[in-house]
Amino acid sequence: MAQTIDARTARQTTRRMRRKIEEEAEEISFLNIMPMMDMMTILLVFLLKQFSVQQLSLDAPPGLKLPASTSRLSPQPAVNIMITETAIVIEGDAVVRVQNGAVDPMWKRESGGHAITPVVNALSKHRARLAKLSRMQNNGSDGENGGIAIIMADKKTPYRLLTEVLYSAGQAEFNNYRLVTLRQAQ
């Protein structure tokens, strides 16, 4: 059943409702930015902290058994070289095949020499890339980080093969080497 009200009461009720709606709209009409600024500051600090931590990811295949070490030095980012029983892998790409703990002599510059041509070529490309990145980061000066090679080798790798890889890295201007080992439990 509809109720009949006079025009004056209707106007007063309408004004009251309009004021109530306007008051509620005024409460929502501004945005308190301070809590948002606090949240963004916390996120910024968190992200800066995460990026300042230097983490190195090395994926070793299941058959690779690294030697143990007690060193506490943390590795630096560089070019990853992995010597497995079947191949020499640089940054995830198999460069040359290894058979019976040696590289086929046809891949060497000289017969009986130490430089492995595919390894030198691949590392030279990575050295050029790292040098360019280093120059960009250091405003034109060539930094030291471009010449670090991280070498992961199976503990059964023959010494001759390891020295050939190190020599090849030296030919590609990698002057600093880091040999990856597992930390012994103490």
C-alpha positions as CSV (number, residue, x, y, z in Angstrom):
1,M,0.0,0.0,0.0
2,A,1.4,3.3,-1.0
3,Q,1.6,6.1,1.6
4,T,0.8,9.6,0.6
5,I,3.0,12.4,1.8
6,D,2.8,16.1,1.2
7,A,5.4,17.9,-1.0
8,R,7.1,19.6,1.9
9,T,7.8,16.3,3.7
10,A,9.0,14.8,0.4
11,R,11.4,17.7,-0.2
12,Q,12.8,17.4,3.4
13,T,13.3,13.7,3.1
14,T,15.0,14.1,-0.3
15,R,17.3,16.8,1.1
16,R,18.2,14.6,4.1
17,M,18.9,11.7,1.8
18,R,21.0,13.9,-0.5
19,R,23.0,15.2,2.5
20,K,23.6,11.7,3.7
21,I,24.8,10.6,0.3
22,E,27.1,13.6,0.0
23,E,28.5,13.0,3.4
24,E,29.3,9.4,2.5
25,A,30.8,10.6,-0.8
26,E,33.0,13.1,1.0
27,E,34.4,10.3,3.2
28,I,35.5,8.4,0.1
29,S,36.3,11.3,-2.1
30,F,40.0,11.6,-0.9
31,L,42.6,9.0,-0.9
32,N,45.0,8.6,2.0
33,I,48.3,8.1,0.2
34,M,50.6,7.7,3.3
35,P,49.9,3.9,3.9
36,M,50.5,3.3,0.2
37,M,53.8,5.2,0.4
38,D,54.8,3.1,3.4
39,M,54.0,-0.1,1.5
40,M,56.0,1.0,-1.6
41,T,59.0,1.9,0.6
42,I,58.9,-1.5,2.2
43,L,58.7,-3.1,-1.2
44,L,61.6,-1.0,-2.5
45,V,63.8,-1.9,0.5
46,F,62.9,-5.6,0.0
47,L,63.7,-5.6,-3.7
48,L,67.0,-3.7,-3.2
49,K,68.0,-6.2,-0.5
50,Q,67.2,-9.1,-2.8
51,F,69.2,-7.6,-5.7
52,S,72.2,-6.8,-3.5
53,V,72.6,-10.5,-2.6
54,Q,74.8,-12.1,-5.2
55,Q,73.6,-15.5,-6.1
56,L,75.2,-17.9,-8.5
57,S,73.2,-20.7,-10.0
58,L,75.2,-23.7,-11.3
59,D,73.3,-26.7,-12.6
60,A,75.4,-29.8,-12.4
61,P,74.2,-32.9,-14.3
62,P,73.4,-35.9,-12.1
63,G,76.6,-37.8,-13.1
64,L,79.0,-35.0,-12.2
65,K,80.6,-35.5,-8.7
66,L,82.4,-32.3,-7.5
67,P,85.4,-32.5,-5.2
68,A,85.0,-31.2,-1.6
69,S,86.4,-28.0,-0.1
70,T,86.5,-26.1,3.1
71,S,86.7,-22.6,1.5
72,R,84.1,-20.1,2.5
73,L,84.5,-17.7,-0.5
74,S,81.3,-17.1,-2.4
75,P,81.5,-17.4,-6.2
76,Q,81.3,-14.4,-8.5
77,P,79.2,-14.2,-11.7
78,A,81.3,-15.3,-14.7
79,V,81.4,-17.7,-17.6
80,N,80.5,-21.3,-16.6
81,I,82.6,-24.1,-18.0
82,M,81.6,-27.7,-17.2
83,I,83.9,-30.7,-18.0
84,T,81.9,-33.9,-17.9
85,E,82.8,-37.4,-19.0
86,T,81.3,-36.8,-22.4
87,A,81.7,-33.1,-23.3
88,I,83.0,-29.7,-22.5
89,V,80.0,-27.5,-21.9
90,I,80.2,-23.7,-21.9
91,E,77.2,-21.7,-20.6
92,G,74.9,-24.7,-21.2
93,D,76.1,-25.4,-24.8
94,A,78.2,-28.5,-25.5
95,V,81.2,-27.3,-27.4
96,V,83.4,-30.3,-27.9
97,R,83.1,-34.0,-27.2
98,V,85.3,-35.8,-24.6
99,Q,86.1,-39.5,-25.1
100,N,88.1,-41.5,-22.6
101,G,89.1,-38.4,-20.7
102,A,90.6,-36.6,-23.7
103,V,89.5,-34.3,-26.6
104,D,90.1,-35.6,-30.2
105,P,93.4,-34.1,-31.5
106,M,91.6,-32.8,-34.6
107,W,90.0,-30.1,-32.4
108,K,93.4,-28.8,-31.2
109,R,95.4,-26.0,-32.9
110,E,98.6,-28.0,-33.0
111,S,99.0,-31.8,-32.6
112,G,99.9,-32.5,-29.0
113,G,99.1,-28.8,-28.1
114,H,96.9,-27.6,-25.3
115,A,94.6,-25.1,-27.0
116,I,91.2,-26.6,-27.9
117,T,89.9,-24.5,-30.9
118,P,86.1,-24.8,-30.3
119,V,86.6,-23.9,-26.6
120,V,88.8,-20.9,-27.4
121,N,86.3,-19.7,-30.0
122,A,83.3,-20.0,-27.7
123,L,85.1,-18.4,-24.7
124,S,86.3,-15.5,-26.9
125,K,82.6,-14.7,-27.8
126,H,81.7,-14.8,-24.1
127,R,84.7,-12.7,-23.2
128,A,83.8,-10.0,-25.7
129,R,80.2,-10.0,-24.3
130,L,81.3,-9.8,-20.7
131,A,83.8,-7.0,-21.6
132,K,81.1,-5.0,-23.3
133,L,78.8,-5.4,-20.3
134,S,81.6,-4.4,-17.9
135,R,82.3,-1.3,-20.0
136,M,78.7,-0.3,-19.9
137,Q,78.5,-0.8,-16.1
138,N,81.8,1.0,-15.4
139,N,81.2,4.0,-17.7
140,G,83.7,3.0,-20.4
141,S,86.5,1.4,-18.3
142,D,87.0,-2.4,-18.7
143,G,86.4,-4.1,-15.3
144,E,87.9,-7.2,-13.9
145,N,84.6,-9.2,-13.9
146,G,84.8,-9.9,-17.6
147,G,87.8,-12.3,-17.3
148,I,86.5,-14.8,-14.7
149,A,85.9,-18.4,-15.7
150,I,84.1,-20.8,-13.3
151,I,85.1,-24.3,-14.0
152,M,83.1,-27.4,-12.8
153,A,84.9,-30.6,-13.4
154,D,84.2,-34.2,-12.3
155,K,86.6,-35.3,-9.7
156,K,87.7,-38.1,-12.0
157,T,88.6,-35.6,-14.8
158,P,92.2,-36.2,-16.0
159,Y,94.6,-33.4,-15.1
160,R,95.7,-33.1,-18.8
161,L,92.1,-32.3,-19.9
162,L,91.7,-29.8,-17.1
163,T,95.0,-28.0,-18.0
164,E,93.9,-28.0,-21.7
165,V,90.6,-26.3,-20.8
166,L,92.5,-23.8,-18.5
167,Y,95.0,-23.1,-21.3
168,S,92.2,-22.6,-23.8
169,A,90.5,-20.2,-21.4
170,G,93.7,-18.3,-21.1
171,Q,93.9,-18.0,-24.9
172,A,90.5,-16.4,-24.8
173,E,91.8,-13.8,-22.2
174,F,90.2,-15.4,-19.1
175,N,92.9,-14.7,-16.6
176,N,91.0,-15.6,-13.4
177,Y,89.7,-19.1,-12.7
178,R,87.3,-20.4,-10.0
179,L,87.2,-24.1,-9.5
180,V,83.8,-25.2,-8.1
181,T,83.9,-27.7,-5.2
182,L,81.4,-28.9,-2.7
183,R,81.8,-27.6,0.9
184,Q,82.7,-30.4,3.3
185,A,80.5,-30.8,6.3
186,Q,82.3,-29.9,9.4
